[in-house]
Amino acid sequence: MSESEQTDSPAPSVDPAPTRTSLDGAQRNTSGSEAPASRQVPSSAGGGPPAVDLVIPVYNEERDLAQSVAALRQRLLDDKPGWKWRIVVADNASTDGTLDIARELAERWPGQVGFVHLDQKGRGRALRRAWTESDADIVCYMDVDLSTDLSALAPLVESLRGGYDVAIGSRLLPESRTTRGLKRDLISRAYNLIIQVTHGVSFRDAQCGFKGVTRRVVNEIVPLVQDPAWFFDTELLLIADRKGYKIKELPVTWTDDPDSRVKIGKTAWEDLKGLWRLKWHFPGEPVNTRPLKMVGVSVGLSLVGTALGWKLASILGMMFSRLVKRRRN
């Protein structure tokens, strides 16, 4: 889960024109230049199985990208799902060899792998561009480390084919199996509890990097999402839930990436600011006129709860480390 770092401002911005392998396989820039096209990934507008884009947002992932794309592609070939699929690498301002690798993969497997390149960081920004420029019926995304076991992919897509608007993997359902550190687990649970308390939602895990949405959600909800970085997921879910879209939460088998470069403290703070923004002014609705004091108390309690959870996680982590050392000695 190391696609990018959180940006400072949640406001939407005009992105530089990206070079990408579009759905028709063309190397295209928004200025209009275009290279010869390869096979198109068709949608089901004229009948037949749906087209599904599987987006992998990346930032400086030259070490893992090729292996992860190959593993995902092979899994799809082996499973032979009942839908047309395509893998899209969404590179957001990588400074290493990630873009070159994405281009090589698209050339090696034309029609099965494509890429998008943006000159600005931000996972949300990358997902917005890849999803809105896609003409697939269903668009999904997953973290490049494939922390979520791919056995959950088919149920995710089938949920969207079966009438749900949004499908999300959840590490916090009773049936889920997760492997991650105590500190990350407690912070994640505290954050999702804050979401449930402050916004009254029923889903349990807003942060799992394994989600899918229908074309309707791309057209109607994604344009309302303001955050260009890590809060993009939570904001999309809150807007969809508020507007009555059907959300399916699926159990997953999930293994933490020990090489994750996500800055937990900064990301948690930006997420809390995002929750404050939505509490005060929800997209498409008038500004909340309730007294600022009431909102401040709610968010203040949330901040205190997160801080206490962080401290508790640190203390328990230290105690566990000392216990392990004593047993070894």
Secondary structure, DSSP 8 states (H G I E B T S, - for coil): --S----S--S-------EEE-TTS-EE-TTS-B---------STTSSS-EEEEEEEESS-TTTHHHHHHHHHHHHHHH--SSEEEEEEEEES--SSHHHHHHHHHHHSTTTEEEEEESS--HHHHHHHHHHT---SEEEEE-TT--B-GGGHHHHHHHHHTT-SEEEEESSSTT-EEE--HHHHHHHHHHHHHHHHHH----S-S--SEEEEEHHHHHHTGGG----STTHHHHHHHHHHHTT--EEEEE-EEE--TT----HHHHHHHHHHHHHHHHH--TTS----S-HHHHHHHHHHHHHHHHHHHHHHHHHHHHHHHHHHHHH-
